[in-house]
Amino acid sequence: ALSTMVSNDLLMPILLRWRALRLEARSDLSGLLLMIRRSAIVVILLLSYGYFRLTGVSLALVSIGLISFAAVAQFAPAILGGIYWKGGSRTGALVGLSAGFLVWGYTLPLPSLVESGWLPQSFIEAGPFGLSLLKPYHLFGLQGLDPITHSMIWSMLANVGGYVIVSLLSQRSVIEHSQATLFVDVFKHSSEGDRARFWRGSASVEALRSLLGRFLGPNRAAEVFAEYAQQRSLNWSHAPFADAELVDFAEKQLAGAIGAASARVMVASVVKEEPLSIGEVMHILDETSQVIAYSHQLEQKSRELEAATAELREANEQLKELDRLKDDFISTVTHELRTPLTSIRAFSEILTDTPYLDETRRDQFQRIILKESERLTRLINQVLDLSKIESGNMEWSLSEIDLKSVIEEALTTTGQLFQEKNIQIELDLPTTAPTIVADRDRIMQVMLNLLSNGMKFCNSEAGWVAVRLHVLAEAVRVDVSDNGPGIQPKDQEIIFEKFRQVGDTLTEKPQGTGLGLPICRHIISHFGGKLWVESKWGHGATFSFTLPLNSQSKEVEPPKVNSRSRLLTTIKSLRGLTSSK
């Protein structure tokens, strides 16, 4: 193996470039190759024996082998760097190899000469010139290691450091760039074909056969060409000229005999390369640019397809959610309608089937029927109001209204209910208040709803509801507070969703449809105001809304959304319908 390496990679490239030998005139160089390899074997054996005679008395055969392995290891950084790192350079590899071998020679072979008596013992014990940091077995003060490990650490550090640093600092040639790409991306380029490089030239089959015969021998060359023709079903009489694949094949066969570098030189000597014209170069560049542009288009289309797939997947999930929420919506509305209808039907059947029922029970059942009828009417009206508001079909009767009088009228309407439940009313109104432009009936609806909520959720033993009117710089603000259990922060936005009720009163679950607050928020928003709640759990709640002074209603067209989006928006709030307030 060593003789082949010496022959192919060291001596043959030198001999082929030495014109004084006139090797190109010889028809058969196989004998020369054989002689070179045999001579290399003899020289290697003599060198090995000479080193043994110098150090063999003091070193065992195993130690000599380990020293040799440490030397061979110096090739690893350059080899691995050439395979996996595009940033490596020829100069960096040479510097790394030189530094590694220099440190290896200083820390292993040179001290072995001391043990054989060729150098003084002080070289190991005190270092050259008495410099203790340069002791070959304790370089730079590193101790506690055997000589082989010590040498490997310092030599590889110098090797890798020199290779990397010089490669990063030096400028690489175009050939180094291309070779690095071919070596690092070998599988990428090999997948494009056995011969990826562009070749333009001409060579006869006979010239290539004669070239191989000079180094392999005529018989071996004939066998190689016969096997090649048989594998590809070729007839040399019908194919006198070689193509790029045959030229590449011949070069590989020669590389096994004289090395890759020499094989490239010898093949180039029989192949007539035809230069490319400017037009052909421009044509090749144009085709390459088209391929690159097409590749970019494919990447763009691929990204667009992935995005479209993600959108379709999301739309599909939304459709599934829409279908589920639609079922929940129908179920909820059906339940809300069925409950009062069931009560009305049940008590009506009792009245019909029991004509001799006493007047007290009859009046009680009739009041229940009336109450449930009003509840059913209220639910239907609320659903219709909400639908009209969201679709933009609500009719508004605008006028200048005194918000103070609206609050007083709402309190008068609900006053009897507050007295029956023993709930105190705290009223804080200014002496005068500016008028606003709004729909009086709708603002009254908001006030009645907020007062009703305060009544339901205030403390049953010492309950109170406070109403305050504030005149701000550009708006009026109304606060309706109670001393009920309050609303947790996570639920303070949920209560404004349709059919959503959270929390309990102190005595029973809240009554209602869960549409009052959503309708109130829509009404206030229509007139340019804002409705919100502030609450601390266990300390009551305050519902507040603002309305701008001297403002008209916001005559804005309802958003034009398709039925799917509107239904999804409408019923998305129906999750958790089993919870209360």
Phi, psi and omega in degrees: 000317180294322180294323177295317178297316179297319182291308187286319190256353182238301187280314185298316176302325179289315183294321181292334178270354180269094188295337181296336180281342179052048179292335181293343181275345181278139181273339182221115180251006181297324178295320178297318178300316181297319180294319180297316182293320178295319178296321179297321178298315181297315181297317180297317179296319179296319178296319179297316180294321179298317178295323179297319180294328180285321187238352188297335181293323185259344183245138175282165181298324179297319180296320178297319178297319179294322177298321179294318179298321178297325177291316180297327181297342180293341178281344187299312182302316181293321180293309181294322177296321178294331181278321190247350186234119179284344184277353181290151180232164178297317180297318179298319179296317180295318179295317179298314178298316181297314180295318180297314180292327178296313179293319178301313180296326182286326187263348180235292183297319183296314177297332179295333176290332176294315181293338177269357177093006181278338177232156181292152181295333180296339178298324179274318188283322184244349183086162180296134180061022178077013180275105185293333179291345182255019174300128185297331179265352179222055186297128180056031174082006179283116184235173177085011181238152175287159186302322182294311180298317179302314180293320180297319181298309184287321181292319179290326177297315178293321182295304182295317180299314178297319180297311184290312185295312181294323178297321180288329183270336183271159179261127183272152178278170179297320180297319179297320177300310183294319180294321178298319179296317181295321182285313184290318181260043186298321183287327178295316183283326180291334178289344180275357179141160181296328179234098186278335185286147178283134182225133179223112181178189181216144178203142179274151178298321182296322179295320178292319178297318179296322179296314179296325180295329180295328184253330180262343187100145183301318183294314180296321179296319178297320179296317181297315180291325178294317178297319179298315180294323181292320180296329184249009178054052181256151174239111186297335179292332178265354180226074184288340183253142183277145173264181183298325181293319179292320177299317179295320179297315180297322179295321179294321178295319178293324181300327178291340183259319186236003180096156185295318182295315180293322179298319179298320180294316183292320178295320179297336181286338181251352180260130178267103179283131179260123181292148178276139175282164179299321179297318179293321177297316179296324178295317179297316179296322179295316178297320179296317179296324178294319178296318179296316179298318179296322178297318178297321178297319179297319178297318179296315178298322179296316178296319178296321179295319178296319179295318179296321178297318179296320178295318178296321179296318179294319178297322179296319178295322178294322178295320177296318178295321178299316180296319180293316180293328176298316178297319178296321180298311180297318180296319181293311180297319179299318180295316181296327179280325184291325185300307178292325179296321179296317179296316180299314182295318183296312182287331176294320178295324178296315180295324181287317185279347181235080184292337183261026179293140182295156187298323182297311179294322181297315178297322179297315181293323179294322177295322178295317178299317179296318180297316180291327177295317177296321178297317179296317179297318180297318179297314181296318179297320180294318178297318179293318179299314181297319179296318180294319181296314182292329181272352180082017182257008180289138178266126182247133177256096186276141176195166175280125184234152176262109185296330178297316180292327177297317180296316180297320179294321179296322179291324177297319181296321184261002185301317181299320179295322178295321179293319180298326181267003179058047179251127181278147178249126175251120186242129179228095182239144176289162180298316177228154179220142179292155179277158176231160178259115181196182176267114186300316183297321182288322177293323175298320178300319179296313181298315180298322180293317180293320177295320179297318178297316178299321179296319183291327191250001180283169182298130185286337183268316180225057186281149175211151177230128182249135178238127182229142177239124180242137175259114181262185184295317184233009183202168171247147183231135179242130177243131174239111185246155174219168179251038179280195183289345181085181183231131179292149183305323182291343182256000188287344172257335181297325184294344178268005175269152185293138177061026180247130176224134181232155179080170178234153167286174182285347184240329185203170177292148182297144178261151178132178185261346185082015179252349185298306182294318175302319179294318179300317180296320178297319181296311181298318180296326181298326181265017174084014181256192183216139179237130180209175180230142173236128184204147171240127187304125181091358183229035175077183181219152177232116175265129183231147172216152178239150174225133182291148178283142176051042183249152172264163177293150180284096181280079182247135178297139177297148180299133181274099179239155178286167185297326181296313181295319181295317181293321179297319180293323184290318189257002179293338181279004185274000180293141179073037185290346181281348178285164181259185204011000000 
